[in-house]
Amino acid sequence: MMAMDYDEQVFRPPGLPPRKERAYSEDGVDLTQIRRLLALSPGERLRELEECQADLEAVQLSHRRCNSGES
């Protein structure tokens, strides 16, 4: 796996100075997304999870419709 630079960032909120923390772990995990979620309150994290779940359910429903021949 390719090593990532310390300054390489995936998620950068506008107006924040560059970090000197790694963007990826040694095994390729995107640490910026973990930091972003940990910066949220528990309620905000729950709201993100609920939105993700709703998106997943919509994709699953669409997939079922495509496989059943419905439009």
N, CA and C atoms as an extended XYZ file, in Angstrom:
213
Properties=species:S:1:pos:R:3:atomname:S:1:resname:S:1:resid:I:1 pbc="F F F"
N         0.841       -1.184        0.000 N   MET     1
C         0.000        0.000        0.000 CA  MET     1
C         0.881        1.240        0.000 C   MET     1
N         0.455        2.270       -0.726 N   MET     2
C         1.240        3.481       -0.840 CA  MET     2
C         1.150        4.295        0.454 C   MET     2
N         2.288        4.802        0.916 N   ALA     3
C         2.320        5.629        2.121 CA  ALA     3
C         1.723        6.996        1.822 C   ALA     3
N         1.025        7.549        2.788 N   MET     4
C         0.405        8.860        2.620 CA  MET     4
C         1.238        9.916        3.330 C   MET     4
N         1.286       11.082        2.766 N   ASP     5
C         2.010       12.212        3.318 CA  ASP     5
C         1.251       12.773        4.523 C   ASP     5
N         1.970       13.323        5.502 N   TYR     6
C         1.329       13.902        6.676 CA  TYR     6
C         0.409       15.062        6.321 C   TYR     6
N         0.721       15.810        5.280 N   ASP     7
C        -0.088       16.965        4.902 CA  ASP     7
C        -1.235       16.613        3.981 C   ASP     7
N        -1.291       15.373        3.506 N   GLU     8
C        -2.371       14.984        2.604 CA  GLU     8
C        -3.668       14.904        3.400 C   GLU     8
N        -4.680       15.618        2.947 N   GLN     9
C        -5.944       15.685        3.663 CA  GLN     9
C        -7.085       15.268        2.757 C   GLN     9
N        -8.046       14.581        3.316 N   VAL    10
C        -9.237       14.212        2.573 CA  VAL    10
C       -10.361       15.164        2.966 C   VAL    10
N       -10.623       15.298        4.257 N   PHE    11
C       -11.670       16.195        4.744 CA  PHE    11
C       -11.013       17.418        5.364 C   PHE    11
N       -11.263       18.589        4.816 N   ARG    12
C       -10.727       19.834        5.362 CA  ARG    12
C       -11.855       20.837        5.481 C   ARG    12
N       -12.365       21.070        6.696 N   PRO    13
C       -13.380       22.108        6.851 CA  PRO    13
C       -12.812       23.456        6.400 C   PRO    13
N       -13.609       24.286        5.782 N   PRO    14
C       -13.121       25.576        5.308 CA  PRO    14
C       -12.579       26.426        6.447 C   PRO    14
N       -11.472       27.096        6.192 N   GLY    15
C       -10.919       28.036        7.159 CA  GLY    15
C       -10.010       27.445        8.212 C   GLY    15
N        -9.832       26.138        8.245 N   LEU    16
C        -8.947       25.545        9.242 CA  LEU    16
C        -7.524       25.470        8.700 C   LEU    16
N        -6.536       25.713        9.570 N   PRO    17
C        -5.153       25.597        9.111 CA  PRO    17
C        -4.798       24.136        8.835 C   PRO    17
N        -3.774       23.891        8.003 N   PRO    18
C        -3.372       22.514        7.703 CA  PRO    18
C        -2.955       21.771        8.977 C   PRO    18
N        -3.276       20.499        9.031 N   ARG    19
C        -2.891       19.664       10.181 CA  ARG    19
C        -1.544       19.019        9.926 C   ARG    19
N        -0.908       18.654       11.010 N   LYS    20
C         0.328       17.892       10.898 CA  LYS    20
C         0.084       16.436       11.294 C   LYS    20
N        -1.195       16.061       11.369 N   GLU    21
C        -1.552       14.677       11.676 CA  GLU    21
C        -1.701       13.916       10.373 C   GLU    21
N        -1.544       12.631       10.450 N   ARG    22
C        -1.677       11.788        9.273 CA  ARG    22
C        -3.121       11.725        8.803 C   ARG    22
N        -3.315       11.685        7.492 N   ALA    23
C        -4.645       11.551        6.914 CA  ALA    23
C        -5.077       10.088        6.887 C   ALA    23
N        -4.112        9.158        6.840 N   TYR    24
C        -4.404        7.721        6.757 CA  TYR    24
C        -3.576        6.973        7.780 C   TYR    24
N        -4.149        5.884        8.297 N   SER    25
C        -3.393        5.002        9.179 CA  SER    25
C        -2.457        4.140        8.337 C   SER    25
N        -1.624        3.367        8.995 N   GLU    26
C        -0.689        2.489        8.287 CA  GLU    26
C        -1.409        1.483        7.393 C   GLU    26
N        -2.630        1.082        7.786 N   ASP    27
C        -3.365        0.100        6.981 CA  ASP    27
C        -4.380        0.740        6.034 C   ASP    27
N        -4.291        2.071        5.837 N   GLY    28
C        -5.100        2.733        4.827 CA  GLY    28
C        -6.432        3.291        5.289 C   GLY    28
N        -6.711        3.289        6.587 N   VAL    29
C        -7.970        3.838        7.097 CA  VAL    29
C        -7.921        5.363        7.031 C   VAL    29
N        -8.995        5.971        6.523 N   ASP    30
C        -9.092        7.425        6.401 CA  ASP    30
C        -9.343        8.025        7.783 C   ASP    30
N        -8.305        8.538        8.412 N   LEU    31
C        -8.408        9.087        9.763 CA  LEU    31
C        -9.136       10.421        9.793 C   LEU    31
N        -9.172       11.131        8.675 N   THR    32
C        -9.863       12.418        8.667 CA  THR    32
C       -11.355       12.239        8.900 C   THR    32
N       -11.932       11.174        8.383 N   GLN    33
C       -13.361       10.940        8.581 CA  GLN    33
C       -13.648       10.538       10.028 C   GLN    33
N       -12.752        9.782       10.631 N   ILE    34
C       -12.919        9.423       12.043 CA  ILE    34
C       -12.857       10.683       12.896 C   ILE    34
N       -11.876       11.545       12.624 N   ARG    35
C       -11.767       12.800       13.381 CA  ARG    35
C       -13.012       13.667       13.182 C   ARG    35
N       -13.514       13.714       11.946 N   ARG    36
C       -14.700       14.530       11.663 CA  ARG    36
C       -15.885       14.046       12.484 C   ARG    36
N       -16.097       12.729       12.525 N   LEU    37
C       -17.228       12.202       13.275 CA  LEU    37
C       -17.049       12.395       14.783 C   LEU    37
N       -15.819       12.272       15.274 N   LEU    38
C       -15.580       12.474       16.699 CA  LEU    38
C       -15.756       13.932       17.117 C   LEU    38
N       -15.660       14.850       16.168 N   ALA    39
C       -15.857       16.267       16.471 CA  ALA    39
C       -17.341       16.608       16.625 C   ALA    39
N       -18.221       15.719       16.187 N   LEU    40
C       -19.661       15.953       16.298 CA  LEU    40
C       -20.167       15.579       17.677 C   LEU    40
N       -21.286       16.171       18.062 N   SER    41
C       -21.936       15.785       19.308 CA  SER    41
C       -22.602       14.421       19.101 C   SER    41
N       -22.948       13.725       20.188 N   PRO    42
C       -23.645       12.442       20.025 CA  PRO    42
C       -24.933       12.577       19.203 C   PRO    42
N       -25.675       13.653       19.389 N   GLY    43
C       -26.902       13.867       18.615 CA  GLY    43
C       -26.617       14.052       17.133 C   GLY    43
N       -25.548       14.794       16.836 N   GLU    44
C       -25.165       14.996       15.432 CA  GLU    44
C       -24.707       13.688       14.796 C   GLU    44
N       -23.981       12.882       15.566 N   ARG    45
C       -23.555       11.576       15.044 CA  ARG    45
C       -24.756       10.687       14.754 C   ARG    45
N       -25.732       10.704       15.660 N   LEU    46
C       -26.936        9.904       15.465 CA  LEU    46
C       -27.687       10.365       14.222 C   LEU    46
N       -27.793       11.675       14.027 N   ARG    47
C       -28.467       12.223       12.846 CA  ARG    47
C       -27.745       11.768       11.567 C   ARG    47
N       -26.417       11.795       11.570 N   GLU    48
C       -25.646       11.321       10.407 CA  GLU    48
C       -25.929        9.845       10.146 C   GLU    48
N       -25.968        9.045       11.202 N   LEU    49
C       -26.232        7.615       11.062 CA  LEU    49
C       -27.632        7.374       10.511 C   LEU    49
N       -28.616        8.121       10.999 N   GLU    50
C       -29.985        7.971       10.506 CA  GLU    50
C       -30.094        8.356        9.033 C   GLU    50
N       -29.384        9.416        8.625 N   GLU    51
C       -29.397        9.816        7.218 CA  GLU    51
C       -28.739        8.750        6.345 C   GLU    51
N       -27.656        8.183        6.830 N   CYS    52
C       -26.967        7.124        6.093 CA  CYS    52
C       -27.868        5.891        5.968 C   CYS    52
N       -28.556        5.557        7.048 N   GLN    53
C       -29.464        4.407        7.031 CA  GLN    53
C       -30.598        4.640        6.029 C   GLN    53
N       -31.151        5.853        6.007 N   ALA    54
C       -32.226        6.168        5.058 CA  ALA    54
C       -31.718        6.053        3.619 C   ALA    54
N       -30.505        6.519        3.373 N   ASP    55
C       -29.921        6.399        2.026 CA  ASP    55
C       -29.748        4.938        1.644 C   ASP    55
N       -29.249        4.129        2.571 N   LEU    56
C       -29.051        2.710        2.306 CA  LEU    56
C       -30.384        2.017        2.017 C   LEU    56
N       -31.415        2.347        2.780 N   GLU    57
C       -32.728        1.746        2.551 CA  GLU    57
C       -33.273        2.147        1.181 C   GLU    57
N       -33.035        3.388        0.749 N   ALA    58
C       -33.492        3.834       -0.568 CA  ALA    58
C       -32.768        3.067       -1.677 C   ALA    58
N       -31.471        2.830       -1.500 N   VAL    59
C       -30.716        2.062       -2.493 CA  VAL    59
C       -31.221        0.625       -2.543 C   VAL    59
N       -31.470        0.034       -1.365 N   GLN    60
C       -31.972       -1.341       -1.329 CA  GLN    60
C       -33.338       -1.447       -1.996 C   GLN    60
N       -34.214       -0.485       -1.754 N   LEU    61
C       -35.537       -0.484       -2.372 CA  LEU    61
C       -35.420       -0.358       -3.890 C   LEU    61
N       -34.557        0.529       -4.331 N   SER    62
C       -34.337        0.702       -5.765 CA  SER    62
C       -33.797       -0.581       -6.390 C   SER    62
N       -32.897       -1.234       -5.703 N   HIS    63
C       -32.322       -2.488       -6.199 CA  HIS    63
C       -33.402       -3.570       -6.313 C   HIS    63
N       -34.262       -3.652       -5.298 N   ARG    64
C       -35.347       -4.646       -5.333 CA  ARG    64
C       -36.293       -4.366       -6.496 C   ARG    64
N       -36.605       -3.073       -6.726 N   ARG    65
C       -37.497       -2.719       -7.834 CA  ARG    65
C       -36.872       -3.087       -9.171 C   ARG    65
N       -35.593       -2.830       -9.325 N   CYS    66
C       -34.904       -3.164      -10.596 CA  CYS    66
C       -34.901       -4.665      -10.827 C   CYS    66
N       -34.695       -5.417       -9.773 N   ASN    67
C       -34.643       -6.881       -9.914 CA  ASN    67
C       -35.997       -7.522      -10.095 C   ASN    67
N       -37.072       -6.827       -9.679 N   SER    68
C       -38.402       -7.397       -9.814 CA  SER    68
C       -39.082       -6.965      -11.119 C   SER    68
N       -38.441       -6.061      -11.846 N   GLY    69
C       -39.002       -5.604      -13.112 CA  GLY    69
C       -39.893       -4.384      -12.976 C   GLY    69
N       -40.063       -3.866      -11.758 N   GLU    70
C       -40.866       -2.652      -11.552 CA  GLU    70
C       -40.094       -1.435      -12.042 C   GLU    70
N       -40.822       -0.351      -12.295 N   SER    71
C       -40.169        0.897      -12.700 CA  SER    71
C       -40.342        1.937      -11.635 C   SER    71
